[in-house]
Amino acid sequence: MFSQEKFIKALEYAVKAHGEQKTPKGLPYLTHITSVTMEVIHACEESKLEVEKSNLAISCALLHDVIEDTSIKYDDLYVDFSESVANGVEALSKDKTLESKQEQMKKSIEMLLEQPYEVQMVKLADRITNLSTPPEHWDNDKKKAYVKEASFIYSCLKNSNIYLSKRLEEKIENYKKYIV
């Protein structure tokens, strides 16, 4: 299992940090956060992860976008949670100082490969959640690039969790129906 207290603390922190942010579909951002976390919780349960490993994975899932999308910094997470949570969330965050999306993804994967499997799991869960119906304004090239990026994430992080890897592989295959 995992600690309900740590879950609630990270959830409340993420909700406050993301404030009124919305998903591309116009839903409260909490929808995305909890969807990613649900994938991670399921994988932790299926894998029978130890409590502390589950706590790290779930905390990072709830907080995975706070450095990238809010005013929260690494040091805030270090003080408010732990070094391992701060390191995990930092590795899950794109470095927006890098010019191209490819450079950002490459650096993120490099950082994630230095993290424990339970942090890597969050990246798989995030992409699983994001591989739903693409936005209407995306053209075919954007959809192809997105599935290629998902395949890259899968190839690099598939060993982190068998359940999430299988689920991501299925989502990638299903997503291809949107490519003409």
C-alpha positions as CSV (number, residue, x, y, z in Angstrom):
1,M,0.0,0.0,0.0
2,F,1.0,3.6,0.5
3,S,0.6,6.4,3.0
4,Q,-2.7,8.2,2.8
5,E,-1.2,11.2,4.7
6,K,1.6,11.6,2.1
7,F,-1.0,11.2,-0.7
8,I,-3.2,14.0,0.7
9,K,-0.3,16.3,1.4
10,A,1.0,15.9,-2.2
11,L,-2.5,16.2,-3.7
12,E,-3.3,19.4,-1.8
13,Y,0.1,20.9,-2.7
14,A,-0.4,20.1,-6.4
15,V,-3.9,21.5,-6.3
16,K,-2.7,24.8,-4.8
17,A,0.3,25.0,-7.1
18,H,-1.8,24.4,-10.3
19,G,-4.6,26.7,-9.2
20,E,-6.9,27.5,-12.0
21,Q,-4.9,25.8,-14.7
22,K,-6.9,23.7,-17.2
23,T,-6.1,20.7,-19.4
24,P,-6.1,21.2,-23.2
25,K,-9.7,19.9,-23.1
26,G,-10.7,22.7,-20.6
27,L,-10.9,20.5,-17.6
28,P,-9.4,21.4,-14.2
29,Y,-5.7,20.4,-14.2
30,L,-6.5,18.1,-11.3
31,T,-8.0,15.7,-13.8
32,H,-4.7,15.1,-15.5
33,I,-2.8,14.8,-12.2
34,T,-5.2,12.3,-10.7
35,S,-5.3,10.3,-14.0
36,V,-1.5,9.9,-14.0
37,T,-1.6,9.1,-10.3
38,M,-4.3,6.5,-10.7
39,E,-2.1,4.7,-13.3
40,V,0.8,4.8,-10.9
41,I,-1.2,3.5,-7.9
42,H,-2.5,0.6,-10.0
43,A,1.0,-0.3,-11.1
44,C,2.3,-0.1,-7.5
45,E,-0.5,-2.4,-6.4
46,E,0.0,-4.9,-9.3
47,S,3.8,-4.9,-8.7
48,K,3.4,-5.2,-4.9
49,L,5.9,-2.3,-4.4
50,E,7.1,-1.6,-1.0
51,V,5.4,1.2,0.9
52,E,8.3,3.7,0.6
53,K,8.7,3.0,-3.1
54,S,5.0,3.4,-3.7
55,N,5.0,6.7,-1.7
56,L,7.8,8.1,-3.9
57,A,6.1,7.0,-7.1
58,I,2.7,8.4,-6.0
59,S,4.1,11.7,-4.6
60,C,6.0,12.3,-7.9
61,A,2.9,11.5,-9.9
62,L,0.9,14.0,-8.0
63,L,3.6,16.6,-8.2
64,H,5.1,15.7,-11.7
65,D,4.2,19.0,-13.4
66,V,4.7,21.6,-10.5
67,I,8.2,22.6,-11.5
68,E,7.5,22.7,-15.2
69,D,4.1,24.5,-15.1
70,T,4.0,26.5,-11.9
71,S,6.1,28.8,-9.7
72,I,7.2,25.9,-7.5
73,K,11.0,25.3,-7.6
74,Y,13.2,22.3,-6.8
75,D,14.1,23.9,-3.4
76,D,10.4,24.2,-2.4
77,L,9.9,20.5,-3.0
78,Y,13.1,19.6,-1.2
79,V,12.0,21.5,1.9
80,D,8.3,20.6,1.7
81,F,8.8,16.9,0.8
82,S,12.2,15.3,0.4
83,E,15.3,15.2,-1.7
84,S,14.1,12.1,-3.5
85,V,10.7,13.7,-4.4
86,A,12.4,16.9,-5.5
87,N,14.9,14.9,-7.6
88,G,12.1,12.9,-9.1
89,V,9.9,15.8,-10.0
90,E,12.9,17.7,-11.4
91,A,13.8,14.7,-13.7
92,L,10.1,14.6,-14.8
93,S,10.3,18.3,-15.8
94,K,11.3,19.7,-19.2
95,D,14.2,22.0,-19.2
96,K,12.6,24.9,-21.1
97,T,16.0,26.7,-21.4
98,L,16.8,24.1,-24.1
99,E,15.7,25.2,-27.6
100,S,14.1,22.2,-29.2
101,K,11.5,19.7,-27.9
102,Q,13.9,16.9,-28.9
103,E,16.7,18.3,-26.7
104,Q,14.2,18.7,-23.8
105,M,13.0,15.1,-24.2
106,K,16.5,13.8,-24.4
107,K,17.7,15.6,-21.3
108,S,14.5,14.5,-19.4
109,I,15.1,10.9,-20.3
110,E,18.8,11.1,-19.3
111,M,17.8,12.5,-15.9
112,L,15.0,9.9,-15.5
113,L,17.4,7.1,-16.2
114,E,19.4,8.2,-13.2
115,Q,16.3,8.0,-11.0
116,P,14.8,4.9,-9.3
117,Y,12.2,2.9,-11.3
118,E,9.4,4.3,-9.2
119,V,10.1,7.8,-10.7
120,Q,10.5,6.5,-14.2
121,M,7.1,4.9,-13.8
122,V,5.5,8.3,-13.6
123,K,6.8,9.2,-17.1
124,L,5.1,6.1,-18.5
125,A,1.9,6.9,-16.7
126,D,2.0,10.5,-17.9
127,R,2.3,9.4,-21.5
128,I,-0.4,6.8,-21.1
129,T,-2.7,9.5,-19.9
130,N,-1.8,11.9,-22.7
131,L,-2.3,9.3,-25.4
132,S,-6.0,9.9,-25.6
133,T,-7.9,11.6,-28.5
134,P,-5.5,14.2,-30.0
135,P,-6.6,17.8,-30.1
136,E,-8.5,18.6,-33.3
137,H,-6.0,21.3,-34.3
138,W,-3.2,18.7,-34.5
139,D,-2.2,17.8,-38.1
140,N,-1.0,14.4,-39.1
141,D,2.7,15.3,-38.7
142,K,2.1,16.4,-35.1
143,K,0.3,13.1,-34.4
144,K,3.2,11.1,-35.9
145,A,5.7,13.1,-33.9
146,Y,3.8,12.5,-30.7
147,V,3.5,8.7,-31.3
148,K,7.2,8.6,-32.2
149,E,8.1,10.5,-28.9
150,A,5.9,8.0,-27.0
151,S,7.7,5.1,-28.6
152,F,11.0,6.7,-27.6
153,I,9.8,7.0,-24.0
154,Y,8.7,3.4,-24.1
155,S,12.0,2.1,-25.4
156,C,14.0,4.0,-22.8
157,L,11.8,3.4,-19.7
158,K,10.0,0.1,-20.4
159,N,12.0,-1.8,-17.8
160,S,10.7,0.4,-15.0
161,N,7.4,-1.4,-14.6
162,I,6.0,-4.2,-16.6
163,Y,2.3,-3.2,-16.1
164,L,2.8,0.4,-17.2
165,S,5.0,-0.7,-20.1
166,K,2.4,-3.0,-21.4
167,R,-0.3,-0.4,-21.0
168,L,1.8,2.2,-22.8
169,E,2.6,-0.2,-25.6
170,E,-1.2,-0.8,-26.1
171,K,-1.9,3.0,-26.0
172,I,0.7,3.7,-28.6
173,E,-0.8,1.0,-30.9
174,N,-4.3,2.4,-30.3
175,Y,-3.2,6.0,-31.0
176,K,-2.0,5.1,-34.5
177,K,-5.7,5.0,-35.6
178,Y,-5.6,8.8,-35.5
179,I,-2.8,9.0,-38.0
180,V,-3.9,9.1,-41.6
